[in-house]
Amino acid sequence: MLEVRSQETLPLPRERWTPPNHHDFGVAKQVRKTATKQASTQDSAHSSEQDGSFAVGRMAHVVRLLFRMRVALLANPWSGRGAGPARARAIAAALEPHGWDTRLHISESRLDTVDWGRALRGDADRAVVVGGDGTLNAAVEGLLEANSSAGELPPVLQVGLGTANLLTHELGLPRRDRQLAEVVEAGHAQAFDYGYLHLDTAPDAAPSPRACLLVWDFGLGGALMKAMDEVRTGPIRKSDYAGLLLGLMRNYQPAPQRVVVDGEDLGEFEYGIITGIRTYASSAIKFPRPKYDDGLWEVYLFPKVNKRLLFGLAGRALLRRLEKTPGLVRRQGRCIQVSGSDPAPVQIDGDYFGHTPVEFTLSGRTIPILCPPRR
């Protein structure tokens, strides 16, 4: 495996994992089946055991070369309290004995992660992102910039080491490195709709449009992410958000925003969640499961934001009945416009990026996300 830091390429010592004898990865298994079948045909044609044995060995070698796959791995060195690079190496070590070419890049910044995604055009059959939802967003943004059609996008696996890890909870992704390597090799992917936001970005954020794969919101969620950006000095825990939210609500002044969904003016709301998945903020908060690739995103709008609403949301989250919140307005849409007399903060896939006015439009394309087959 090659490990990359910035422009430097370094060899990485291999720590190989040897699976049990009964275990077989999907690609390697298909290679052996193909080689055995073709070699058996040649053996019958030559009616010679010696020639057949030679054909089996030669064909297996050729098929291994033809089916040799490339995996690009990116690790956020700050995710998981510094565990990102080690986790990425462990997954690579599990794949290499089965004929996979692996290349690991240790990210240095969001911009570096976007550049990594751009560089994968035609250079990887799988992409593995070890980090949180923000790291995944940056990698996907680069992938989308570099690829003009959905057929060119390599399937992506997230190894969730962030705070929320929404996609990990959404898809029931395994935790162990060996099992994650199996997901990579099996190649089962779920298509996800994605879109772009045009908004007034924060001073230190790249200009819009900004890609969004999972969820974005305006109002309270954006304010919380903005507040976290202002106080964050290192790794954060979920408990950090609880204390920050309570402090935020003491003086929080929501800015009502007018929301238009596919041309329908729905009125003014203080808080809105626009999402392509059911999981929001943590594994405990789930909306009804959407269709990931139907060309529509779910829109949840709250007319008022106060402590009573928050306590009510917490209780309904435990009961999986968020959609029953009094006053909640729910729609599905492709184009969502949000604006108000005063700006409201906006977060995208777990990171604060700017404020309203904002326009979100689904791209009409999908991105393949690696996951276990749904039972």
N, C-alpha and C positions, 0 to 999 in steps of 0.2 A: 504494500500500500504506500502511496505517496501522501505525505502530509504537507500542506501548504500554509505558510504564514505570510500574508501580503504577497510579495513577488518571489519569495524564497521557497524553493522546493527541497524538501528533506526526506530521506528514507526513514520509514518508521519500523522499528523492530516488530516482528510478528508475534502475537500471542494467540496461537491457534486454538480453536475449540474443536474437539472431535466429538461429533454427535454419536448417540447410541447406534448400534448396528442396525436396529430396525427402522431408524429414522431416515427419511429421504426427502430432500427438497424438491420443489416442483420442477424447476428447469433441469436440474441434473437428472431427475427421473425421466423426463421427456427425452433428454438426450440419449440416455441408455436405451429407452424403448425404441427410438428411431434407429439408432445404430444397430441394435439387435435385429430389428425387422429387416432392414436393408441388407445387412450382412447375411442373414438367413436366406434371403432371396438369391444373393450371389452364390452362396454355398450350394444351393440346389442346382443352380445353373452350371456350376463347375463340377458338381458331383465329386468333390474332393474334400475330405476333412481338413487337410492341411491348408488348401486354398481358402476354405471357409474360415478357419481360425485367423488366417492372415487378413481376410476381408473384414472380420469383426474388429480386429485391432486397428486396422487402417481407417475404417469408417468411423469408429468411435473417436479417433484422433481428429479426423476432419470435422465431425459434427461438433466436437468440443470447441474447435476454433471458430466455426460458423456461429455457434450459439453463445460464445463468450460475451458476457454482458458487462456494462460499465455502470458503476454506482458512484455518484458524487455525493459526498457527505459534507455538511456544514455544521459547525458547533459554535454556539455562543459561549465564550469562556466564563461569562458571569452568571449564566443560568444554572439552576440547581446548586447554588452556592459553590460554583466552580467545577461541578461534576461533568459539564457538557463535553469537553474533549475526551475524557476517559470513557464516557458512554459511547461516543461516536467510534472510538477505537475498538471497543468491545464488539460493536455491531459489525464493523469492517472485518475484524478477526473471525467472526462467525461465518461471514460470507466467502472469504478468500479461498478456503479449502475446497469450495464447490465451484471454482472456476470463474468467480467474479473479479473483475478489475475494480479496485476501490481507490478513491482519491479524497483525502480529507482536507478541508480548509477551515482554519480557525479564524472566525470573524473578528474584526477589530472595531467595527462600527455599523450603524444601520446602512450607511452608504456603501460600505464594503460588502455587506450582505446583498444589497441590490445589485452591485457589480458582479458578484458571484452568480446570481441568478441569470443575469444577462449572458454570462460566458458559457452557460450550459447549452446553448443552442446547438443541437446536433452532436453534443459531446457527452451525453449521458442517457442511459436507458431507464434509470431510476434516480430520484433525488431524495436525500434524507436530510431533514432539518432538525437539529437537536437544539431546542430552545423553546421559548414561550410563544404566545400568539403574535406578539409584535415581531419576533424574529421570523416567524412563518410569513407574516404579511410582507416583510421586506424582501424575502427570497422569492415569493410569488410575484411581487411587483416586478422584479428583475426578469423573471421568466416570461411574464406577459409582454414586457417591452421588447424582448428579443425574438419572440415567436409570433408570427403573423397568423397562424391558423392553429386550431385546437389539436389537429393531428400531430403537430410538432412538439407538443408539451410532454415531457416525461412525467410519469406518475410520481407523486410526491408523498412522502411519509413524514409525519411530525412525531418526534420523540419529545413529548411535552415535559419541559423542565422549568416552565415559568410559574406564575402565581395562579392563574385561572386554568390554563390548558383546556380551553373549551373544546377543541377538536378531539382531543384525547378522550374526554368524557362523552362527547357526542357519539363517537364511533366505537366506543368500547375497546380502544387500542390496548394491547398488552403492555405490561410494565417491564418484563424481563428482556434483556438484550437478545438472547437466543430466539425468543418468540417474535421479537420485532424483526430479526433477520429473516425469519420464516415468512412474515408478511411481505417483506421486500421481494423475496424470491418467488412467492406464489403469484404476485402481480395482480391480485384482485383489486380493482379500483372503483370508487364511487365518483360519478361526475357531479361537480358542484357549480351552480351558477355563481358568477361574480360580477361586480360592477365597479363604477368609478364615481368618485365624489369631486365636484368642483366647489371649492370653498375658500374663504379667507384663511390662509394658513398662519400658524404661529410664527413668530420671528425666526426661530431656529429650525423650522420645518421646511422641507423641500416644497416648491410650489405645486399646486394642484394641476391636473387631476391626480387623485390618490386612489389606488386600487383598494378594494375591500372584498375580502373573501368570506368572512364570518358574520360580523355584526357591526353596526355603528349606531350611535344615539346622540341626541342633543339634549341639553339641559343638565339634569342632575348627574348622569353618568359622565358626561364630558367635564363637568365641574370637579367631580371627584378625581378623575385622571389628571386634570390640570393641577389640583392641589397636591397630588402625589408627586408630580414632576417637580414641584417647587420645594419639597422637603426631602425627596429621596437622595440618599447618599451611598446606597449600596443595595444588596439583596433585600427583598421585602417579603413579608409573610401576609397571609390572608387577614390575620388579626390586625395588621397595621391599617387596613382599609376600614375596619369597624370603628376604631378610635377616630380616624380621620373623618369618617362620615358623620359621626355624632358631633364633632367639632364644627364641621361644615354647616350642618343644619341649624346651628344656633343663630347664624347671621345670614343664611342663604336667602338671596332675593332672586327668585326665578324670573326669567324674561320670556313672556308668552310669545309663541311663534305660530304663524299661520302655516298650515300644512296642506299641500295640494298633492293628491295621489292620482296619477294618470288623468290629469285634468279635472278631477273632482275636488272642489274646495271644501275641506272638512272643518274649517274653523281654526281657533287658536288653542294651543296646548302648551303646557309648561314642561312636558317631558315626553320624549318619543324614542321608541326602540325600533329599529329597522333591521331585520335579521333574516339570514338564510338558513339558520339552524335553530334548534329548540333550546339549547343550553345558553344561559345568560349569566355572566358574572362569576358563577361557580357551579359545581355539579348539583347543588341543591335547588337551583332555580331553573325550572324547565317550563317552557311553553308547550303547546301541542306540537307533535312532530310534523315538520313541513316536508314537502317533496323537494329534494335538493336540486333537481334538474328540470323543473317545470317552467322555467323562465319567469318565475314570480318570487318576490320576497314578501315576508310577513311584516306588517306595520302595526305596532301597538302604541296607542297614544293616550296619555293621561292628562286630563284637563287641569288638575291641580297637583302640586307637590307639597307635602307637609309631613310632619312626624306620624300623624295618624295613617297616612297612606303607606309609609314605610313599614310600620308595624303590621298593617293589613297585608302588605305584599309578603312579608316574612311568614306570616301564618298560612297564607294561600300557597306559598312556595312549598311548604312542608306537605301540604295536601295535594300538590300538583294541580292546583285550580287557579293559576294566575289569570287565565282568560276570563274568570268570573269576577274580576275586580270591578266594583261599582263605578260607573262612568267611563270605563275603558272603551275606546273606539278601536276597532280592529278592521284592517283591510289587507288586501294583497295588491301588489303593484309592480310595475317595471320602472316607473319614473316618479321620484318623490322630490318635491321642492319644499324647502323650509326657509322662512324669513320672518323677521319681526322688526319692530321699531328700535329695539335694543338687541345686540348680538347675544347668542347663547353658545356656550362652549360645546365642542363636538369631539367625541372620541371614535377612533376607528380601530377595530380589532384589538382593543385593550390599550391603546395609546392616544394621548391627547394630541390633536393635530391643528386645531384652529377653532373657528366659530362660524356661525351662520352670518349671512345667507349661504345656503348650500343646495346643490342639486345633485341628486343621485340617480344614475341610470344604469340598469343592467346591460351588460355588453352583448347579450345574445349568444355568448359562447360559454363553455364550461371548462373546468380544469379537473384532471383526474387525481383523486386523493386515494392513496393506498390504505386499505383497511381489511380486517378479517371479513369473510363472507358472513352475511346476516343469516342467522339461523331461523 
